[in-house]
Each structure stands twice: as C-alpha cells, then as structure tokens.
C-alpha cells in the first residue's frame, strides 16, 4: 500500500495546487488509481484518510459555480469516499461513520445526477450499511436516551433519502419492482417521519412522469396513484391541493393514452377527483377530452362544456375545445359551442379569432355559400369598427388564398378570382405591402386565363407599385407582353428577371429564390417564348437561366436548348456558317464542360450521355472553322476535354487523338499568322496538346497495330516546328526521332529542313542534316526525282555559302565542293531536263566563290572554283554563248595572275 499511498498523496497535492481548468488529467489519474480498491483489505492509514478529507473539501469548494463539470465532481467524490472506506478502522467511531454516510450518500447522488445509476448503486449501498452500523451503535447505548432518540430519527431520515435514491436508480435502470420495494420501506417509515410525506409524494410523482415519458403507462399509473395516496396519509404535511390535482390530472391522462375504453371509469374518476381537489381549466378541458375519447353521449359532453364555460375560461381554450370536437367528428356540438363562444366573447377584441375559426370549419365541411356569407359579414364589420386583429386577419388571408388556389388548380378561374377579391377587400386603397403585390399577381393570373388582358395589366401595375423589385411581378409582365406579342416589352422583362435573380429583394422573393424559383421562372419564360415563336427572347431567358441557376442539370438542359437554337438559326440562314454563330456556341460548350465536370448528382450513364452530346457539337463546329484556326483549336480542345468524361474505348481514343492533332495543327497555323512576339504562349499550348496526344497514341498502339497511320510523323513534325520556334534545344532530339522512323519520307525531311530555318527558328545545321538525308533517300529511289534532288542540293549550297560572305573556311569549301559534284552528277544523268536557270545559279555561285578567293589572294583555290564555274557553261542553252564570252576573258586573267603569283613565289625561294 505504501507506493499507492505515496502516489495518491502526490496526486492530491498536485490537484489542490492546480487551477480547476488544468485539473482534468490529475482527476483521471486519481480515479484510475482507486479503481478496484473496494475489493482490497481495509488498512487504516492516516495519510490516506487526510487525502480523502482534502479531496472532499476541495470538491465542495469547487462545487460553487461552474469550475468543475458534473462528471469531474462525481469522480473526485468517488475517489475521496473510496479512500475513506479503504482506511476504515476495525471499530469505527460515530464520527467516522457519519463521515462515511455523508460521503457515500452524496457521491451516490452525484453519480445519479450524471445519469450513471450503476456507479451510484455501490455508494448508496455503502451508505445504507454505514447507517445500519450507526443505528446499531445508537441502540446499544444506555445513557442519554433523549439524545439517542433524536439521533435515531436523524438516521431514519437519512435512510429514507437514500432508499428513495436507490428507488430512483432502479427506475432509471428499468427495475420497477426493485423500486417498489424501496419505496414501500419508505412508506413504512412515514409513521415515524410524517414531515417527509410531501417529499415522498413528490418523489413518486417524478417517477410517474419519468415512466409516462417512456410510455410505460402501467408503471406510471402505479407511481402516480402512490403519489396521491401518500399525499393523503398526512394532510397536514401533504403537498397541497394544487399539486394533488396535478398528480390526478396526469393519472387521468395516463389512463386516457393507455387504453381509454378499458380505463374510462378510472380516467373520469381521476379527473373528477382532480377537479374536486382544485378546479382548473386544464382539468375541465381534460374531462371533455376523456368524454369524447370514450364516446360519451352529446349530453354528457355538452354538460362538460357548460361546466367549463361557467368558469373563467379563456377564448383560446374555448376554441381549442371547438377544434377538439371537430377532430372527433362532433360537428353539431362544435358549431353549437362555437356560437356560444361568439356570444360569450362578443365584446372581446379577439372575437375575430373565433370568426376566422368558424370560416375555417365551414370550409373544411365544404359549406362554401354559408362561408361566403360569413366572410361578407366580416368585411362589412371590418369597415364599421369591428376589425380583426392582425393575427386573425393573416389567418383569414391564408384561408382565402388557399381556397382560391384550389379553384385555380381545377381551372375554375372565375371562382378563384372571387376568393382573391375577398382578400383584396381587406386592403386599403394605396396600401404598400408585398403581400398585396402577390395578391395582385394572383388576380392577374386569373385575368390572363379569362382572356381579360386589360384587367390583368391593371392588376400587375398595382403589383409593380407595391413591390417593384419582385421577379414574380416581372414574370407576369413578361407573360402579358408575350400574349400581346410585344417582343420589346417581353425582352425588357426577361432582362429585369435576370438582374433580380442575381440580387433578390428582401421580401417574399428571398426565400423562394433560394429554392431555385428564379431559375424555374426563367426556364418557363423561355418555354413560353418558344411556344410563341419568339426565339431571341427565348435565348435571352435561357442565357439568364444559365448564369443564375444553381441546378447543374437544369443548366445543362438549357445549354442543349441554346445550342439547338443556334444550330437551327444556322440551318435556316441557308448560308455558310459565320464566325459570329460559332462565337456564340463556344461559351455554351465551355459552360457545358464545366457543369458536366462538377455535376455530382449524375451516374456514369448520364454523365457519358451529356458529355457525348456536347462533344459531338464541339467536333462538328471545329470542322466548320477552316478559315479560323483559333476557333478550330478551341472547339477541338473542348471536344477532347468532353471526351475525357466518357468511358474510354478504342473509338474514343481515336477521336481524342484526332482532336489533339487538329488542335496542335491549328495552333501552329495561328502562330504562322501572328507576330513572333505573340507566339510563345501559343507554341507552349501546342506542345501541351502534342504531349497529351503522344500519351493517347501510346495507349492506342498498345491496343493494336496501325500500319498506315501517319500519327507518329505528324506529331514529330508539329513538335519540331513548335520547339524550333521556341528555340528549344530538344529540337535536335526530335529530328533524331524522325530519322528513326521506319520508311521516313523525304518530303517530311524537306519540310523539317524548311521549318528549321522558318523565322523565328534558326537551326542551319539541323536543316542541312535533314536535307542530306532527304537527298540520300531521293537517290535510292528506282526513278530519282531529279528536280527535288536539285532543290536539295541548291538548299545545301545556299546554306553553306550564304549571300554576302567575305571569307570562306576551307572545310566549308570542301563541303560545298561535294554538293557541286552531286549537282554535276544530277545534270549528267539528264542534261536535257535540267533547268537552265538552275544551271546558271550553280555557275554564278561557283564563279562568285572563285572571285572571292581571288580577292583574298587564294589563287589556286580561285582557279579551281572558277574552273568549276566554267564547266557549267556547256550545260547552258540560249545563254551559253553570252556567258562563255564574258567568263573566258576573266578566267584568262585569273590564270595569268595565277602564273605571276607562282613565278613570284619561285623567285622568293
């Protein structure tokens, strides 16, 4: 026990010096330490006893206010009480026992308050044992008989309280029989403790309430009966007639709800006894309820009603009785009693409540003619000083509108209008109120159905005056404008509806708009416009609906309709698709993509259906944009993005590949037409499309072979162009990938060569590499295309010897010489077919190179290149003679200069 005692002492010290807000962890540790201690041998320990007293006192001082919660208080008391019992000496003194009783009973009570009866039971049992020990000590004494008697009475009082707590614990655990045993012991003690009569009576009453709330009617009836019986044992100490009457009324209610037919006599007896104890309106009303539930004759019920009317009963209770009578199909009695009530409260300012109830009951029974007469009487009274209270008038308006709406639903518009007019009779001329605006809109709807347009316009004008910022008013204006075929007015109303839908007024509309009513109104407006062939107005309504609706499914439906309307316009125009029409479609499709993407309420099939529908529209629109690369790209990208929302298969992947290829091609075409400074973003976007397309193509190829598909070539061409114009060093890797293609086409290489030098790209080495491979491929053909071979050679020479150079390196001359040899072999293969101007170009370039070398005093090289140029003269046609004459003289001069240069060189030697 020493380590345990040391731990408890340390924890107790910690707890006593901590703020209540920081003590939860210490309390939990203490509670854990003493768990199971009840089964250990008892060992007197002054230190533990002192800890128990300190903990108890600390809990008592912290019980003031809300520094500790109920569970924490219970746990601290639990620990203190357990420690005290653990230290109990073999022969405890009276003082020790009294401490045990106090702690155990208070701890049990606290656990009960925490709704933990199992924990409470142990401490309540300890308290009872300690009480029995104390009582035994007191009875064994021989001196101080008077003090002993007083002390024994105190013990019995404590025992009664603890027994009642044990009964409460048993009730909360559903052990009703056990609770009865405890309470019976308490009843037996009342002869010696008469002053506790009221306490025990109220305890049983509380048990009756608890079991009644659990619908345990038999148990509840027992406890309520016990409460009343105990209260009658000693009237001097009874709870009082008001409380006993309350007990009896609840007892009667229990019998009523348990089985009224079976216990009708007991129920009537209990309520009658309650009314004798202390007459009250609630008791008289309860008696009427019981009589009706028991199926009593009208005379008996009438007698009960008269009894109630003779007391100081309120109008509210009287009307409740009327409603009760109607609910139990006592219609004759209900109307009879209602007439008595109206006479009784004729001068009351609340009489209108009874009159409105009368109208309500007449409407329920379908007595419309009599009801109309009553309403007209009320209207007359309203203007002759007998006005209804605001609450009664509001209730009447609700009933009138409800009746009118039911007639409207059955298409009896004239009858509906009459009931709305009754409601209008209670409003003053010029009155400003949103409800009046709603009433006028309802009247306008009736007039519209009755084809009375002028009256409808008058009604809606009044509605607009009362509540100008109502979307419902604008909708009615719109409907009237459509019926009058006033397109301008209808369009204005739709615009107003769109504005109001974005910022609803702080009126009745606020609640309704939050329920998506504004969107439904715009949808309905579009439908009405289409039915009346007002297409532009319908488009405005649908666009406004898309902007404001929170219902993604509704927006998608509207977008489908908008797309169809645009496509219908295109079909009817019988002209080529205009860019304007396509510009209109683009935002619709973008919004559709966003809605299908975020729509969480769709299943896979619905999402696929929506995405596929808009995907096909985007695809077909892209095909119509051949003259507009930017639109083509946007539509193809949208088509691809929509396809991503569909389950993937081979066909879909092929479509995605085509979309991305076309989008990349369109973007590159757009770059070719735009300034170089504006190309970076476009080219980056093209690369993104190309990279995604590579991934799609990779997946496709894994599903099968595509021997004739040009996708690899196209993707490499597009990637080369984009990277070349972005000056991306990876462009060389792309060329290598092209060269690794099976059966690479020479045309592809010629295209790459051109792209390598197309501004802003500048990759001459890559260009020459592509041209050399292309030339090699041309030469390998069974029938070489000499013109294309010649063009390759031409481009290679031009790249190696650009115009305007002032010096040429030896290795470049060697490279270009090889190209000239290629040119000579091409000419030799078909001398008659080689273009004369191409021969002249070769001649001129060789000659100019020789002259350049001559000017640099490189006479041997100059003679070589000029000689090369002279060799082309024989392949000239009509120009041969002219060029031979001019070049021969210059060539001779060069040879002379070359001889002199050689002689000078020898002399120097």
FIDOTI-638832 format. One record per residue (C-alpha): x, y, z; residue in one letter. Coordinates in steps of 0.5 Angstrom, whole numbers, plus 500, padded with zeros to 3 digits. Layout:
# residues N
XYZa/...
//
This chain:
# residues 909
500500500x/506505501x/507506494x/500507493x/499512499x/505516496x/502516489x/495519492x/499524496x/503527491x/497527486x/492530491x/498535493x/498537485x/491537485x/490542491x/495547488x/492547480x/487551477x/481548476x/482549469x/488545469x/486539474x/482534469x/489530468x/490529475x/483527477x/483522472x/490519475x/487519482x/480516479x/485511476x/489509482x/483508486x/479503481x/478497484x/481499491x/474497494x/476490494x/482491498x/483489505x/482495509x/488498512x/488505517x/492510514x/492517517x/496520511x/490517506x/485519511x/488526511x/488526503x/480523503x/478529507x/483534503x/480532496x/473532499x/473539502x/477541495x/471538491x/466542496x/469549495x/470548487x/462546487x/461553487x/460556480x/462552474x/469551475x/468543475x/463539471x/459534474x/463528472x/469531475x/466533481x/463526482x/470523480x/473527486x/468525491x/468518488x/476518490x/475521497x/470517499x/473510497x/480513500x/476514507x/473507507x/479504505x/482507511x/476505516x/479502523x/476496525x/472499530x/470506527x/468511532x/461515531x/465521528x/468516522x/461513521x/458520520x/463522515x/462515511x/455516511x/455524508x/461522503x/457516501x/450519500x/453525497x/457521492x/452516490x/447523489x/452526485x/453519480x/445519480x/446527477x/451524472x/446519469x/450513472x/446509476x/451503476x/456507479x/451510484x/449504487x/455502490x/456508494x/448508496x/449501499x/455503503x/451509506x/446504508x/451499511x/454505515x/447508517x/446501520x/452501523x/451507526x/444505528x/446499532x/451503536x/446508538x/441503540x/446499544x/448506549x/445506555x/446513557x/443520554x/436516552x/434523549x/440524545x/440517542x/432518540x/434525537x/440521533x/436515531x/431520528x/436523524x/439516522x/432514519x/431521516x/438520512x/436512511x/429515508x/433519503x/438514501x/432509500x/429514495x/435515491x/436507491x/429507488x/431513483x/437509481x/432502480x/427506476x/433509471x/435502470x/428499469x/428495475x/421498477x/420492482x/426494486x/424501486x/417499489x/421495495x/425501497x/419506497x/415501501x/420501506x/420509506x/412509507x/413504513x/418510516x/413515515x/409514521x/415516525x/417521520x/411525518x/414531516x/417527510x/410526507x/411531502x/418529500x/416522498x/410524495x/413529490x/419523489x/413518487x/410524482x/417525479x/417517478x/411518475x/413523470x/419519468x/415513467x/410517463x/415520458x/418513457x/410511455x/411506461x/403507463x/402502468x/408503472x/407511471x/399510474x/402506480x/407511482x/402517481x/397513485x/402512490x/404520490x/397521491x/396516497x/402518500x/400525500x/393524503x/397520509x/398526513x/394532510x/398537515x/404535511x/401534504x/404537498x/397542497x/391541493x/394544487x/400539487x/395533488x/390536483x/396536478x/398529480x/391526479x/391530472x/397527470x/394520472x/388521468x/392523462x/396516463x/389512463x/387516457x/393515453x/394508456x/387505454x/381510454x/376505453x/379500458x/380505464x/375510462x/372510469x/379511472x/380516468x/374520469x/374519477x/382521477x/380528473x/374529477x/377528484x/383533481x/377538480x/375537487x/382538490x/383544486x/378546480x/382549474x/381550466x/386545465x/382540469x/376541466x/379541459x/382534460x/375532462x/372534456x/378530452x/376524456x/369524455x/370525447x/375519447x/371515451x/365516446x/360519451x/354522449x/353529447x/349531453x/355529458x/360533453x/355539453x/355539461x/362539461x/363544456x/358548460x/362547466x/368550463x/364556460x/362558467x/369558470x/374564468x/376560461x/380564456x/378565449x/384561447x/381555451x/374555448x/377555441x/381549443x/375545445x/372547439x/378544435x/378538439x/370537438x/371538430x/377533430x/373528434x/367529429x/362532434x/361537428x/354539431x/357540438x/363544435x/358549432x/354550437x/359551442x/363556437x/356560437x/356560445x/363562445x/362568440x/356571444x/361570451x/366574448x/362579443x/365585446x/372582446x/378585441x/380578440x/373576437x/376575430x/380569432x/373566433x/370568427x/376566423x/376559426x/368559424x/370560417x/376555417x/371550420x/366552414x/371551409x/373544412x/366542411x/365545404x/360550406x/362555401x/356559401x/355560408x/362561409x/362567403x/356570408x/360570414x/366573410x/362578407x/359580414x/367580417x/368585411x/362589413x/365589420x/372591418x/369598415x/364599421x/369599427x/370591428x/376590425x/380583426x/387583430x/393583425x/394575427x/387574426x/387577419x/393574417x/390567418x/384569414x/388571408x/392565408x/385561408x/382565403x/388565398x/389557400x/381557397x/383561391x/389557389x/385550390x/380553385x/385556380x/388549380x/382546378x/382552372x/375555376x/379562375x/373566376x/371563383x/379563384x/378571383x/372572387x/376569393x/382573392x/378579391x/375578398x/382578401x/383585397x/377588400x/381588407x/387592404x/386600404x/387604397x/394606396x/397601401x/404599400x/405592402x/409586399x/403581400x/399586397x/403585391x/403578391x/395578391x/395583385x/400578381x/395572383x/389576381x/393578374x/394571373x/386569374x/385575369x/390572364x/387566364x/380569363x/383573357x/382580360x/388583359x/387590361x/385588368x/391584368x/395590366x/392594372x/393588377x/400588375x/401595375x/399595382x/403589384x/409593381x/407599385x/407595392x/414591390x/418594384x/424589386x/420583385x/422577380x/415575380x/412581378x/417582372x/415575370x/408577370x/409583366x/413578361x/407573360x/403579359x/408582354x/408575350x/400575350x/400582347x/406580342x/410586345x/417583344x/421589346x/417589353x/418582354x/425583353x/426588358x/422584363x/427578362x/433583363x/430585369x/429578371x/436576370x/438582374x/433581380x/435573380x/443576382x/440580387x/433578390x/430584394x/429583402x/422581401x/418574400x/422573394x/428572398x/426565401x/423563394x/429565390x/434561395x/429555393x/431556386x/425559384x/428565380x/431559375x/425556374x/421562372x/427564367x/426557364x/419558364x/420564361x/424561355x/419556354x/413561353x/418565348x/419559344x/411557344x/410564341x/416563336x/420569340x/427566339x/431572341x/427573347x/428565349x/435565348x/436571353x/432568358x/436561357x/442565358x/440569364x/438562367x/445559366x/448565369x/444564375x/441557377x/445553382x/442547379x/447544374x/442539371x/438545369x/443549367x/446543362x/438542359x/438550358x/445550354x/443544350x/437548348x/441554347x/446550342x/440547338x/437554337x/444557335x/444551330x/437552328x/439559326x/445557322x/441552318x/435557317x/440562314x/442558308x/449561308x/456559310x/457558318x/459565320x/464566325x/459570330x/455564330x/461560332x/463565337x/456564340x/457557341x/464557344x/462560351x/456555351x/460549350x/465552356x/460552361x/457545359x/464542360x/465546367x/458543369x/459536367x/465536370x/463538377x/456535377x/456530383x/449528382x/450524375x/451517375x/456514370x/451514364x/448521365x/455524365x/457520359x/451522355x/451529357x/459529355x/458526349x/452530346x/457537347x/463533345x/460532338x/457539338x/464542339x/467537334x/463539328x/464546330x/471545329x/470542322x/467549320x/472553323x/477552317x/478560316x/479561323x/485557327x/484560334x/476558334x/478551331x/483550336x/478552342x/473547339x/478541338x/480542345x/473543348x/472536344x/478533347x/476535354x/469533354x/471526351x/475525358x/469525362x/467519358x/469511359x/475510355x/475505349x/479505342x/474509338x/474515343x/482515344x/482515336x/477521337x/482524342x/488523338x/485527332x/482533337x/489534340x/493533333x/488538330x/489543336x/496543335x/496544328x/491550329x/495553334x/502552330x/498555324x/496561328x/503562330x/505563323x/500569322x/502572328x/508577330x/514573333x/513576340x/506574341x/508566339x/511564346x/504562349x/501559343x/507555342x/507553349x/500551349x/501547342x/507543346x/502541351x/497538346x/502535343x/505531349x/498529351x/497526344x/503522345x/500519351x/494518348x/497515342x/502511346x/495508349x/492506342x/498503340x/498498346x/491496343x/493494336x/497496330x/496502326x/501500320x/499506315x/497511321x/501518320x/501520327x/508519329x/510523323x/505529324x/507529332x/514530331x/513535325x/509539330x/513538336x/519540331x/516546329x/514548336x/521547339x/525550334x/521557334x/521557342x/529556341x/528549345x/535545345x/531539345x/529540338x/535536336x/532530339x/526531335x/530531329x/533524331x/527521333x/524523326x/531520323x/529513327x/522513324x/521507319x/521509312x/522516313x/519520307x/524525304x/518530304x/518530311x/525531312x/525537307x/519540311x/523539317x/529543314x/524549312x/522549319x/529549322x/530556318x/523559318x/523565323x/524566329x/527559328x/535559326x/538552326x/542551320x/546545322x/539541323x/537544316x/543541313x/543535316x/535534314x/537536307x/543531306x/538525309x/533527304x/538528298x/540521300x/533518300x/532521293x/538518290x/536511293x/529511289x/529507283x/527513279x/530519282x/526526282x/532530279x/528536281x/528535288x/535533288x/537539285x/533543290x/536539296x/543541293x/541548292x/539549299x/545546302x/550550298x/546556300x/546555307x/554553307x/555559302x/550565304x/550571300x/555577303x/560573306x/567576306x/571570308x/570562307x/573557311x/577551308x/572546311x/566549308x/569550301x/570542302x/563541304x/560546298x/565542293x/562536295x/555539294x/557541287x/560534285x/552532287x/550537282x/554535277x/552528277x/545530277x/546534271x/550529268x/544524269x/539528265x/543534262x/537536257x/532536263x/536540268x/533547268x/537553265x/536558271x/539553276x/545551272x/546559271x/545559279x/550554280x/555557275x/554564279x/555562286x/562558284x/564564280x/563569285x/566564290x/572564286x/573571285x/572572293x/578567294x/582571288x/581578292x/583574298x/590572294x/588565294x/590564287x/590556287x/583556290x/580561286x/583558279x/579551282x/573555283x/573559277x/574553273x/568549276x/564555274x/567555267x/565547267x/557549267x/558554261x/557548257x/550546260x/547553259x/542553253x/541560250x/545564255x/552559253x/555564248x/554570252x/557568259x/562564255x/565570252x/564574259x/567569263x/573567258x/577574259x/576574266x/578567267x/585568263x/586574267x/586570273x/590564270x/595570268x/595572275x/596565278x/602564274x/605571276x/604569283x/607562282x/613566279x/614571285x/614565289x/620562286x/624568286x/623569293x/625562294x/
//
